[in-house]
Amino acid sequence: MKKPKPEYKYQVNDSSQVIQFDTHNLFDKDYSESYLSAIDTFLEKIQGLSNLLGSHLIIDDSNAQRIPKIPEHLANLMVLAYVSAVESYFREIIRKIIIVDEAAQKVCEIHSLTYGAALIHSQDMLPEALLEGCSFASGENIISAIKTFIGFKNIKGEMPSEVKEVLEYFSKVCQLRHCIVHRFGRLGSKNMIELGLAKHKDFLEKPLKLDFNQLNDILLVCNNTVKVINNFLFQRIMARTVDDKVVHWHWDLRKDKKEFKKYYDIFASTVEPPVSDATLIDAYYEFKKVFKPSS
C-alpha cells in the first residue's frame, strides 16, 4: 500500500484561531432617515469627519507656520471617507428626486428591481435599489447615473463649464481613492495613465503621501462637487417642471407652495445656505420671474 504523501506544514507566521463572524448584528437597526436635504446630510458627515481628523492632528511647535501633521495612513482613510460621503450624497439625491419628480419616475419605469429589494424596501427607500449596481467614483459615472435615473436630454453636451470642471477634479480624487483601496496608496499604471502619464511617470508604484494642505484641497474638491451639482440639478429639474409640463404651476404662491416645497426641500441647505436669509419664498418668486408665461 502506497504511503500518503507528507504535507509541508511549516508556519512562517503565528496563526490565530478562526473566530465565528456574523454580520446581522453589526448594523444600527434603530436608525431612521433624517428630514435633512441631501446636501445637509453630506455636510453633516463631512463635519463629523473633520472633527475626527482634528482630534488626531499633531501640532509641531517647531514649525513656524504651525501646519498640523497627520498620522501616517490617516490621510488616506480620510480620502476614502470623503469620496464615500460624495457617493452617498448622489444616492440620496437621486432617490429623493425619483420619489418627488414625475419625469424622473417615468425615466425609471423601464429599470428592473430584484425581487428581494421589492419585497424588503419601504416605498420611500425603494429607489435606492435601482442604484445598487451604480458607482459614483468618477465624473463619467455621475453623468451616466443622472442621465439614466433622472433624465435630461443631451445632458453631457449642455453641462455648464463649472459642472464639467468639478467633475474633472473629482475624477482625479477618485483615482487616488482607487490607489488607496486596491494598492494601499501606491500609484498603479492604470491610475497613472488616467491622471496623466507625462506628469506621473516618475511616481509609478510610489505610495501616496498627503500633508494637511493637500488633504484639505481634496476635501474642497469633494465639497465643490456636491455643491455645484446640487445647484445644477435643482435648476435643471425646476426648469423641466415648466418646459415639459411636469407640474401644473398656477404662479400663485398660495396654490404652488406645497408642490414647490417638495422640490425645494430636496436641495436647499440650511447648514450652508447661499445667503443667511435664503427662503423658499425667495426661491419661488425668482422661479416665477424666470418662467411665468407673459400675459
N, C-alpha and C positions, 0 to 999 in steps of 0.2 A: 504494500500500500504506500502510495506516494505521500511523503511528508508535506504538511502545509507550509507554504512559503512564509518565512518570517516577515513580520511587519516592522518597518522602521518607525520608532516612536520617540525619537529624541526630541525634547521640547526646547525650543530656542527662546522661549519666554515663559513667564509664570502664567499658569492657566487659572482662570476664575470659574467658579461653579455657575452653570447656567441657571438663571432665576426665571420663575414664571413671570410673564409680562402680558398684562391685559390692558386694553385701551379704552374700554367703555366708560371707565370712571375717571378719565383724565380731563373731561370737558365740563364746563360750568352749566349744569342743567337749569339753573335758576336765571340765567342771562336772558334778557329781553331786549329787543331792538329799541334804541332811543328815538326820540322825536326830532333829533337834530337833523339839519340838512347834511347832505353827503360831504360837503366841503368842511363843515364844522366837525364832523366825525373825524375826518382826516387831520384837521388842525389839532384836535384833542389828542390823537395818537402821537403826533409829532411833538407836542408839548410834553407828553409822558416820556418819550424817548430822550428829549432834551434834558429833562430832569434826571433821568438815569445817567446820561453821559456826564452831566455836570457833577454828579456825586462821585465820579471816578477820575476826574481830571487831576493832573499833577501840576501844581504851580511851582515853577523853578524861580526862586527869588534872585538867583544869579543872572537871570535873563533880564536885560534892561527893558525889553518890550513886554515882558511878563506874558508871553504867549503860552497858554497851557499845553502840557504834553498829554498824549493819550496812551494808556497802557497798550502794549502790543496785542494785536488781534481785535481790540475793542472797536477800532475804527471800521474794520471790515464788517463786524457784526452790525454796526450802525448802518452801513450801506445796505445790507440785506434788509434791515428793518424799514429804512426809508422807502426803498423800492416796493416792499411788501405793502406799505401804507398807501402808496400810489395805486398799486393794483387793486387794493381793497376799495379805494375810492371809486375806481371805474366800475367795479362790480355793483357797488351800491347805487351809483348814479344811474347806470343803465337799468337796473332793476326798478328803481323808483320812477323813471321815465316811462317804462313799459306799463306800469300799473296805472299811470295817470293819462298818458297820451294815446289817443285812439289811432293816430297814424303809426306810431311805433308798434302798437298791438297788431295792426294789420300786417306790418312788415314781418312780425314774428309768427304769424299764423302758419307759415309753411315749415317752421322748425319743429323737430321732434324732441320729445322728452322720454326719458326712461320710465318704465312703469313704476319702479321703486321711488323715483323722485315725485311722480304724480301722486303716489299713494301717501307719502310722508310729509311733503312740504305743505305749509299753510298757504292760503291764497296769496297773501301779500309777499311771501318769500319765494313763490314758485318760479318767477323769472330767473332767480339765481341758478336754477337747474339748467337753464338754457346756456349758461356761461361756464358750465363745468369743464368743458374742453378748451376753454379760451385761455390764452396767455396775454398779458398786457405788458410784457417785458420788452417792448420795442415800440417805436413810433408807428411802424407799419402795422403791427398787431392792433394798436389802439384805433387807427383809422379803419382797419378791417372790421373790428367789433362794432364801431359806431355805425358803419355802413350796413352791416349785417343785421343788427338788432334795433337800431333807431331809424335808419333810413338816410335821407338826404341824397338828392340826385347829384352826381358828379362831385361828390364831396372833396375828393383829393385835388381836383383842379380848381376848386373855389376857395380853398382854405386861405385865410389871411396869413400874411407873412410871419406874424408873431406866433401863430399856431405852428407853422412849419418849423420855425426856429426852435421853439421849446421842445418839440418832439425830436428834433435832430439832436439836441443836447441830452434829452432824456435817454435816447437810444445809446448814447455814449456811456451814460451811467449804467445802463443795463448790461453793456459789455463788461464793465467792471464787476457787476454782480455775477455774471457768468463765470468770470475768472475765480471769484471767491467761492461760489457754490461747487464748481466742478474741479477746480485745481488748487484750492486753498490759497487763492490770491495770485497764483502765477499766471503770467500772460501766455496764452496759447496762440498757436499760429492763426487759427480762425479769428480769434478776438483781435489779434494784431492787424490782420487784413481789414477787418471791419472798422477799426479805429484809425487806420491809415498806415500803410506799410512803411512809407518813407520816414515818418516821424517816430515809429515804434520798433523798427527792426533791431535796434540795439538792446531792446528790453525783452526779447523773446525768452521765455522761461524764467524771467526775473519776477520776484514777488512784489505785489502792490504794497506801497509804503506811504500812508497818508498822514499828514500833520493836521493840526487843528483847523487851520485856514482852508486847506484843501477839502477836508470833510465838510466844512461849512459851505463851501461852494457847491458840493454835491447836494446838500440839503436845500440850498437855494434853487437849484435846478428842479428838484422834486416839487418844491413849493410852487415855483413858477408854472410848472407843467399843469398842476391841478388847478391853479387859479386862472390861467389863461384858457384852458379847456372848459372850465366851469362857466366862464363868461360866454365863450363861443357857443357852447351847447344851449345855454339859456336864450341867447339872442337868436340863434337859428331856429330853435323849436318854437319860440313865440312868433317869429315871422311865419313859420309854416302853419301855425294855427289860423292865420289870416289868409295866406296865399292859397293854401289847399283846403280852406274852409273846414278845418278840423274842429273848430269851436265856433259856435254862432255868437259872436260878440255883439252886445247891444250898445256899446260905447257909453254906458251909464254905470258908474262905479257901484251903485246900489244893486244893480242887476248882475254885474260881472264879477263882483268881489269874490264870491265863493269859488268860481271857476278859476279866476286869475290866481287866487291864493294857493290852489292845488299845485300850480306850476312854480310860483314864486318860492314856496316853502321848500321845494326840492333843492333849489340852487342857492338861496340867499344865505349869506354868512352873517351871524350875529357876533361871532368871535372877532372877525376882521372885516367889517363892512367897508364899502368903498368910501363912505364918509360917515362920520359919527352919528348923524341923524337920518341915515337912509331908512326909508319906509316903503312898505308895499304900496301905499297911496302914491308916492313919488314915482315908483316904477310903473304903476298903472297909467298915470297921466302922461308920462313920457311915451309909453306904448301907444296910447290913444292918439297923441300928437303925431306920431310917425305913421300909423296905419289906418286911422279912421278915414273912410272914403270922404272926399269933399262933397259938400251938399250940391 
